[in-house]
Amino acid sequence: MKSAILTPSTQPSTALADLISAVRAAVRSETRPERVSPLVADLLRPYLSANDFLMPEQLVPCGETYRQHVLHVESDGSFSIVALVWLPGQATPIHDHVSWCVVGVYRGAEHETIYELAGSEADAHLTVKGHATNPKGSVAALVPPGDIHHVQNAGGELAVSLHIYGADIRKLGSSIRRRYNLDVKQPDEHMAEINVS
């Protein structure tokens, strides 16, 4: 995946600078993933309607795959903020994450399929737990383990999502912990439609 690293000459927007300060305070006050991720989700939500949050160069897609623009990495590595820019049809592999993460849709909509790991070692496979269409303004907080999903821009226009991870993405290169190349078996009759706020 191609990525654009924030350089010292690129100044964050006022809105991004404000979000960085707010997330910094939240991460310093609460270290438990199951508590910090909903706090950060609440902080991100109002910025999803800020038209001046991202600079034009931070909205540039890639023709091959979705593009990751690193917007900020905290000096101690405690969190990172990135923008993922998706052309129609671009998707992630089925994956989980290295840390807690918060995702907010800034433009367009993303389709998400949520999976569950099932079976024994000899018959390890995934089952579909649910689907969600996440429109502009929606926010989700994910905490490993059990955060296996696949995300796709299923719409006909550019999609942009803002991601905040409890890890140093510049050092890791990605938030993906593991890619799943397992068979996907059909779920029982009642598959959940997942709602995000």
C-alpha distance (Angstrom), angle and dihedral (degrees) to the residues before:
residue distance angle dihedral
M1 . . .
K2 3.78 . .
S3 3.76 118.5 .
A4 3.76 137.6 -173.0
I5 3.79 114.7 -140.1
L6 3.78 119.1 -146.9
T7 3.80 106.4 -114.0
P8 3.81 125.1 -153.4
S9 3.82 89.4 -107.8
T10 3.81 91.5 59.2
Q11 3.77 107.7 84.6
P12 3.79 116.3 -156.6
S13 3.78 118.6 -119.8
T14 3.80 116.4 -100.7
A15 3.81 89.0 -106.7
L16 3.82 92.2 52.4
A17 3.82 91.4 46.9
D18 3.82 89.3 52.1
L19 3.82 91.6 49.5
I20 3.81 91.5 48.9
S21 3.82 90.4 54.1
A22 3.80 92.5 47.7
V23 3.82 93.8 48.1
R24 3.82 90.5 46.4
A25 3.82 89.9 56.4
A26 3.82 92.2 46.6
V27 3.82 94.0 48.8
R28 3.80 91.3 48.3
S29 3.81 92.6 49.6
E30 3.82 98.2 44.8
T31 3.80 126.5 30.3
R32 3.82 101.4 171.1
P33 3.83 107.6 104.1
E34 3.81 94.3 -142.1
R35 3.80 89.6 56.4
V36 3.79 103.7 35.3
S37 3.82 95.8 50.7
P38 3.85 95.4 61.4
L39 3.82 89.5 44.8
V40 3.80 90.7 53.1
A41 3.83 91.0 44.5
D42 3.81 89.5 57.5
L43 3.81 90.0 48.8
L44 3.80 93.7 50.6
R45 3.82 97.8 47.0
P46 3.85 99.2 79.4
Y47 3.82 92.7 48.7
L48 3.80 92.4 61.1
S49 3.80 89.9 79.1
A50 3.84 95.1 47.1
N51 3.81 105.9 111.0
D52 3.81 92.1 -163.4
F53 3.81 97.0 50.7
L54 3.82 95.3 104.5
M55 3.80 130.3 41.6
P56 3.85 116.9 -125.1
E57 3.83 91.3 -106.9
Q58 3.82 89.0 56.4
L59 3.82 90.2 60.1
V60 3.82 96.0 56.9
P61 3.82 112.5 122.8
C62 3.80 129.1 -152.9
G63 3.80 122.8 -124.6
E64 3.81 95.3 -138.0
T65 3.80 104.6 46.1
Y66 3.78 139.9 -17.1
R67 3.80 112.4 -61.6
Q68 3.79 126.4 -127.8
H69 3.81 116.8 -148.0
V70 3.80 111.6 -168.4
L71 3.81 105.7 -142.5
H72 3.81 100.7 175.4
V73 3.79 140.2 -4.8
E74 3.79 115.6 -168.8
S75 3.82 111.6 -122.0
D76 3.82 92.2 -118.6
G77 3.83 92.2 47.2
S78 3.81 92.8 -117.3
F79 3.81 94.5 130.1
S80 3.78 143.5 0.8
I81 3.79 132.8 -159.3
V82 3.79 119.9 -151.0
A83 3.78 138.0 170.4
L84 3.80 118.2 -138.8
V85 3.80 114.0 -156.3
W86 3.80 117.4 -160.6
L87 3.78 131.6 -169.1
P88 3.82 115.9 -152.6
G89 3.81 111.0 -70.5
Q90 3.81 96.4 16.5
A91 3.80 114.5 132.2
T92 3.78 145.5 173.1
P93 3.78 123.4 -116.9
I94 3.80 115.5 -106.4
H95 3.79 101.2 -81.4
D96 3.79 149.8 146.0
H97 3.81 130.1 -139.2
V98 3.79 141.2 -101.0
S99 3.83 92.3 -135.8
W100 3.78 144.6 -3.5
C101 3.75 112.1 -55.4
V102 3.78 140.0 -172.8
V103 3.80 121.8 -152.2
G104 3.80 126.4 -165.7
V105 3.80 125.7 -179.7
Y106 3.81 110.1 -128.4
R107 3.83 100.1 174.6
G108 3.78 134.4 9.9
A109 3.80 120.5 -8.0
E110 3.78 136.5 -74.0
H111 3.78 128.2 -147.5
E112 3.79 114.7 -142.0
T113 3.80 129.9 -166.7
I114 3.81 115.3 -162.9
Y115 3.81 119.8 -152.4
E116 3.77 138.6 -166.6
L117 3.80 125.1 -149.2
A118 3.81 110.3 -123.5
G119 3.79 141.8 169.3
S120 3.76 132.5 41.0
E121 3.79 126.1 -69.9
A122 3.80 92.2 -85.0
D123 3.81 92.2 46.8
A124 3.80 101.7 29.6
H125 3.79 110.3 157.6
L126 3.78 142.8 145.4
T127 3.78 128.1 -107.9
V128 3.78 124.1 -160.4
K129 3.78 109.4 -110.7
G130 3.79 96.3 -178.2
H131 3.78 150.5 -47.6
A132 3.79 132.1 -114.3
T133 3.77 135.0 -173.4
N134 3.78 105.7 -151.1
P135 3.83 111.6 -158.9
K136 3.79 128.2 -164.2
G137 3.80 109.8 -61.7
S138 3.82 96.4 26.5
V139 3.80 118.9 129.2
A140 3.80 131.1 -163.7
A141 3.81 130.5 -174.7
L142 3.81 117.6 -152.3
V143 3.80 127.0 -167.4
P144 3.81 123.3 -175.0
P145 2.94 137.0 -94.7
G146 3.79 106.2 54.5
D147 3.81 96.2 25.6
I148 3.81 98.1 119.5
H149 3.79 113.7 148.5
H150 3.80 149.0 140.8
V151 3.81 121.7 -137.1
Q152 3.80 128.0 -162.0
N153 3.77 139.0 174.0
A154 3.80 95.4 -123.7
G155 3.80 93.6 170.8
G156 3.77 131.9 88.1
E157 3.82 97.8 -112.8
L158 3.77 139.7 58.6
A159 3.81 114.3 -70.4
V160 3.80 124.6 -158.2
S161 3.79 126.1 -172.5
L162 3.79 130.5 -175.4
H163 3.79 117.0 -138.3
I164 3.78 128.7 -167.4
Y165 3.81 115.5 -167.5
G166 3.78 130.8 -172.3
A167 3.81 90.2 -131.1
D168 3.80 143.2 69.4
I169 3.81 101.9 -92.2
R170 3.80 93.1 -179.6
K171 3.82 89.3 61.4
L172 3.83 95.9 39.6
G173 3.81 97.4 39.0
S174 3.80 91.9 -143.8
S175 3.79 142.2 28.2
I176 3.80 91.0 -128.1
R177 3.79 114.1 113.4
R178 3.79 98.2 178.4
R179 3.81 137.1 1.7
Y180 3.80 114.7 -142.7
N181 3.80 117.7 -138.2
L182 3.80 94.3 172.8
D183 3.78 129.3 127.0
V184 3.79 113.9 -90.1
K185 3.79 112.2 -136.9
Q186 3.75 121.9 -161.2
P187 3.80 116.1 -100.0
D188 3.76 126.6 -125.6
E189 3.79 117.5 -77.4
H190 3.81 95.5 -85.6
M191 3.79 107.4 66.2
A192 3.78 113.9 176.1
E193 3.79 122.9 -120.1
I194 3.79 100.6 -141.1
N195 3.80 117.0 -139.8
V196 3.78 122.7 -154.0
S197 3.77 124.9 -166.4
